[in-house]
Amino acid sequence: MGAIESRRSGASILPLIQRCFPQRWRSVGRRGLLLCAAAVVTAAGATDWLRGDRFVIGGDGRGALSAGLSNYPLGVAFVHGTAAEGRSPDLFVAAGKFSHEPGLFLYRWVATDAAGAPVFGSRIKITHPGDDKVPPTGTIFQSRDGAVYGYWLINGAMVRTRFDSGKRAFEPLPGRAVKFAMAGGAVNPDNRSPGRIAVMENSDGSLDVMMSVSDGAAFRPPGPPGHRDPGFQPFDGRGIWRGGWPYVYLRAARLASGAGETAAEGFRDLRDISATRREALLSHGGLAVVNLGPGHERDVVTGSHFGNFYYYHNRSANGVELAPQELVRDETGRVLRSPIISASPIAYGTGLLVGGEGALYYLAFLGFDAGGRPRYAAPVDVLEEKALLYAGTLPVVNAVDWDGDGATDLVIGNSEGKILFFRNRGTTTAPDFARGSAVTAGGEPIHTQQGYAGIQGPGESRWGYISPCVADWNGDGLPDILSSDATARHSVYLNRGVKTAPLLDVARPLYCDGIDVHGTWRVRPAAAKWGNRMGYVALDDDDQFHLYWRIDDFNLRDGGKLKLDDGSAIGANFLSAGGTGRSKITLVDWDGDGAIDLMVGTPRHGSVPDPKTGLPQSKGLPGSAVLWLRNTGSNDAPAFAFPRLLHVNGRPAYFGQHECSVAVTELGGDGLNLVVGDEEGRVHFFRKAEISWSR
């Protein structure tokens, strides 16, 4: 395969510059303007700590590799060199649904870091055979002949393609797509298309296509009402999930033709290859053919929706004959679980590259245990050179001097349920951010997850949506963390350390009127000095903005609903059930008049202050947005104006679908500026001089 030059060089990038700069936006018609996620150069006037309007990783510039909101590694191949030249394979990754720029991307291998994880260069857009921007489900592999093939699931059939490096595209092979409903002329009795596939190349030139197939059980509870209806009930009176529990299992079929030959005969020998039809709950996430040494050159590892990895020894030297499933173990001998939901593994050498909703990570193979089960090391980040700062999906940003060295750092929660600390090794004016490290409490990394009994059911058990607010809650001069999350509970992590060495206590619940504070889910509460008292604002059970006053470390006094200057309560959304909550609240005197204002990051369906005229949804659901509600009253008797929408350089700013977060900061100098976290895990920087607000 010939080398592929990056689109970041020469004239090929000029249309991208013209499209994204100087205003860094692209038009989307009546919906307003979305952030240009494709920006790959530094805008005029921006310093080297930004790319476009987004923070980059400092130091060596290597950071977590994330192509989009969700990342699915589809395969590896030697595209830019060979193993004989001392190279490792290059990587194909699909950026999935809800990504700002969905698509298929090739990453060139450049190095291996000290932890054994691969390091890749900048991504290259690759054309795939699907009709949509989101790549179809598929698998990419390099055949014995050196060619790279992509097999794709499209309209109930398998479309076979070959990679053309000159065109940067997967081109269809001759012949018609292979139908999954047919096997040797007999209709597949299940008549269900697979959810994931992988290809095993046999020594006789044939191919076995392995497939993950659902047993067909329905997961969601029977309706109506739907899951956004106020009457939606995910659990019965006993607290038991009302829906079903679909399982997936493994099948395989033979293609007698080789990888690049016309498959006129279709599939043969369609059969179950797993011992049961209850191999993994909900989905496999991905299937990987792994070479783990002599006698294990053709084994299989699968992922799963809930994060377990399953191992199958292949007893056949020229086909697929799988031993019963075993759970993959970690270096301590315990069952290995992915840190992110929907674990999607592929083989990389003897290790695994794993995707899902989050950045890619690498698991090094450690050998087999006494029971013949593979063991893998703890996950480490797969790295990208010249990387944007990545904080995990749905980041909730705080800009604060966390370690007391005088420079403003970033403390960010994410959908995984983790809180990360991005240390600023530079200055507040010219930051240099290290890669994120886990914030700990009680000596353990914070990792909140919803669990079985969640707002939208157990399918979301692995999401945490932790939404931290950093504030000096008890007035001792140290930054504490207050938070809510997927469970809608409110907690405080008190800092028992010293200014230069934070030491958080374990989370303790906050109480009001003797019961733990509750409201709608996924809300970032706000805490700040409000006059001479410490105020706390969250969304209450009515999905409306509610004020509390601090009594002591763990107790609040009800301050009532916050209201507009017309006396009406301030609502957050027009959707109900799981569509409620999600707002990220900040308390700040933005206009310097001495009165505390509200600044709110919303989801796309946010509708502040009411379902009919509220922002941003009344603009036609253009995207998540940042709103400013000016306090037209006083700190003793607050009243808020109708919200105004953030504009940058005179144009409305939207940040994707799920939600965005906002923090006021002195980063960059020149007074108060804004940082905004978007759903893909990037952090945007806006100077106050380029900010305005709709009227």
Residue, then its C-alpha position, 0 to 999 in steps of 0.5 A: m500500500g502506498a503512503i497516504e498524505s495527511r489533509r493537514s498539509g499544503a493546498s488540500i487544507l485551504p477549503l477547510i480554513q476558508r470554511c472554518f475561519p476566521q469566525r470558526w463556524r459553519s452555517v446550518g441554515r435556519r438552525g443557526l450555527l454549530l461549532c466547526a469540529a473539523a477545525v485543525v489549525t490555529a486561528a489567527g490571533a490564537t496562541d499555541w494553547l488553542r486550536g481553533d477555539r479549543f484547548v490542546i494538550g501541552g507538553d509533548g502534545r500527545g493526548a487521548l485519541s477520540a474521533g467523535l462522541s463514540n469511537y469504534p475501532l474497525g480494524v488495523a492494517f499496514v498502510h504506511g509501511t510494513a512490520a519488516e520496517g519496524r512499524s506497527p499497524d495503522l488504525f481505522v476508527a469509526a466516529g459514530k452517531f451524534s459525533h460532530e463529524p461522523g465518519l471513517f478515519l485512518y490513523r497512522w502509527v508513529a510510535t509506541d509509548a512507555a506504557g506499551a500503548p500505540v501513538f498515532g498521527s493526525r486522522i485522515k478521512i476515508t470514504h466508506p460504502g454507506d449512504d449515511k455519514v455514519p459508517p455502517t457496522g463492519t470489520i476491516f482486515q488485511s488479507r494474506d495478499g496484503a490487501v485491505y478489505g472492509y466488509w459492511l452490514i448494509n440493508g440486511a446484507m454484507v457488502r464487500t469492499r477493498f481499500d484504495s489508498g490513492k482514493r482514500a476509499f473502500e471500493p466495492l468488490p465485483g458481485r452482489a452483496v451477500k444476503f444474511a437471510m440465505a445459507g446454501g439456499a435455505v432461509n435463515p430461520d431466525n431471519r435477523s441480521p447480525g449486530r457485529i461481524a468479524v472475519m477469520e481467514n482460513s489456510d485453504g483461502s476460505l473465509d468464516v464470517m462470525m456474527s453477533v445475533s440477538d435472540g430477539a427479546a424486546f428490551r424496552p417496557p411495553g408502551p405506550p407511554g413512551h420513555r419521554d412521556p410523564g407517565f413512563q414507568p421503567f420499574d414496577g411497584r417492586g422496583i423491578w425493570r419492566g422491560g425484557w432482557p435480550y441476549v446475543y450469541l455467536r453464529a458463523a457462515r463460510l464463504a468459499s471464495g477468498a477475501g478479494e474474489t466474487a462471492a457468487e455462491g453466497f454463505r454456506d454452513l450458517r450455524d451457531i458457534s457459541a455454546t448457548r444463545r445467552e452469551a452477553l446481555l444486550s450486545h457484544g459491542g465488538l468481535a475480535v480475532v486474536n493471536l495469543g501465541p502457539g495453539h491460540e492463533r485464532d481465538v476470539v474475544t468479544g466485548s459487551h454493552f455492560g463492559n465484560f469481555y468474553y474469551y473463546h478458544n478456537r479449537s479449529a486450525n481451519g475454521v471456527e469451533l469455539a470452546p465454551q465462553e470464559l470471562v477475561r481476567d485482569e492482572t489481579g485475576r479478577v474479571l476484567r470490565s471496560p471503564i466505558i460502556s459498550a466495549s468494542p475490542i479489536a486485536y492490536g498485536t497480542g493486545l486489544l484496542v477498545g472503543g465505545e462511548g469514550a476515547l480508545y484505550y489499550l490492554a496489554f496481553l499478560g498471558f493465560d491464568a491456570g484456568g486457561r483464561p487470558r489476562y490483560a493489563a489495566p487499560v491505558d490511553v491510546l494516544e494521538e499526536k497534536a491532540l486536542l484536550y479530551a475530558g471524556t464525553l459530556p464534560v462538565v467544566n470547572a476552571v479553578d486553581w486546584d493545586g494552589d500553584g497560582a495557575t488556573d487548572l481544569v477540573i472536569g466531570n464526564s459521562e463515565g462518572k469520573i472527575l479529571f484534573f488537568r493540571n496547568r503547567g503554564t500560567t493563567t494567561a498562557p496555560d499548558f495543560a497536562r493530560g487528565s488524571a483521576v480525582t480521588a476521594g477517600g484514596e480511591p478514584i471517583h467513579t460514580q455510576q447509575g447502576y440498575a435502578g436508574i431514570q431510564g432503566p438498567g441499560e444505562s447502568r454504566w453511565g455516571y454523568i457526574s456533574p461537579c461544581v468546585a467551590d469553597w463550600n465550608g469557607d476554609g480556603l480550600p476548594d471542595i466539590l459538590s455534585s449531582d449525577a445520573t442518580a439525581r442525588h446531591s453530594v459533597y466531597l470536602n477537601r481535608g488537605v492543604k492548599t497545594a495538595p487537595l485531599l478529598d473526603v468520601a462523598r456525603p449526601l446533602y440534606c434539606d428538611g431531614i431528607d436528602v436533596h433530590g431533583t431531576w438528573r444529570v444536573r450540575p448544581a451551582a454553589a457560590k457566595w451569595g451576599n453574605r451567605m453560601g447559596y446552592v442552586a439546582l433543579d428540583d422535582d418540578d425541573q425548575f431552578h431552586l435555591y437553597w442556603r447552606i446551614d452546615d457542611f451537609n445541611l441546606r435550608d430551602g430558599g424556594k424557587l428562583k423566579l423571573d422578574d415577572g414572578s414566574a418560576i424558571g423551568a429547564n426543559f420541554l421534555s419529561a421523564g429522562g428528558t428532564g434535568r441535564s442543565k449545568i448551572t453557574l452562579v456569577d456576577w457576569d455584568g459586575d453590578g454586584a448581583i449574582d446572575l445565572m449562567v446555564g449550559t443546556p441540552r438541545h431540548g432545553s427550554v428555559p424558562d418555559p416549554k413554549t418560548g424557552l431557549p434554545q428549543s424555541k429556535g428549532l432545536p438547533g443544539s445545546a446552548v449557553l444562556w445568561l439570566r441577568n439578576t434584575g433584582s438583588n442578592d436578597a431578593p433575586a429576580f431574573a430576566f428572560p434568558r439570553l443566548l450566547h453569541v460569539n462574534g455576533r453569531p449564535a453558538y450551539f454545541g451538539q445535542h446532549e448537553c453542554s457546560v460552562a464556566v467563567t474563568e480568568l484563563g487567557g487574561d483580559g478579565l473574565n472569559l468563558v470555557v464551554g465543554d461540548e458533548e464530544g469531550r472538547v473544551h472551548f475558550f471564548r474571550k469576553a470581547e468576542i462574546s455577546w448575548s441575544r436580546 
